[in-house]
Amino acid sequence: MWTSIACSILFGLYHLNNLTSQSLISTVGQVIITLGMGLFLSYLRVWSNGLIWCMVVHFLQDF
């Protein structure tokens, strides 16, 4: 659980590099959304014991 939380936080914070190309408000929103998505995908990975559902959800989110 702690690993999932830590990785989700790092995944969200990684998106701070977008500050060079977009506003602070947009970047903070993106950080929050990606943090939440990271937590959701971590939960989905544990629940399904595989990666296929994570890949499907990520594809649908990007599509």
N, C-alpha and C positions, 0 to 999 in steps of 0.2 A: 504494500500500500504506500509506504513512504517513498519507495523508488518511483512509483507512478506519479506521485505528487511532485517530487523533485524534477522528474523529467518533463512533466507538463509545465511547470514553472519555467524551466530552462527553454522549453519549446516556445512558450509565450514571449519570454524576454529576448529570444533571438530575433524576434520581429521588430525590436527597437531600432535595428539598422535601417528601417524604412523612414526614420526621421529625416534622412537626407533628401528624400523625394516626396514627402507628404507632410501634412500638418500634424501637430502634436495630438490633437483630438482624434484624428483618424488613426494615428499610430497606437494610442492608448486603447482605442476600441478594438483594434486588430490584436493587440496583446491579450486583452481580456477574452476575446472570442477564441483565439488559438489556445489559450490556457484551458478554457472550458472544453474545447474540442479534444485536446490532449487527454484530459481526464476522462472524457466520454469514451474515446478510443481505447484507453487503458482498461476501463471497465469492460468494454466490449471484448477485448482480447482475453481477459480473465474469464468472462462469462462463457465465451464460445470455445475457449482453449485452442484458438487458432487465429490466423491472420486474415482469412478470406472475408469475413464480415467487416473487419476494419478497412480492408482495401475497397470493398463495395461502398461503404459509407463515405470514405474519403473521395472516391471517384464521383459519387452523386453530389457531394458538397462542392467539388470543383466544377462539375458539369453545369 
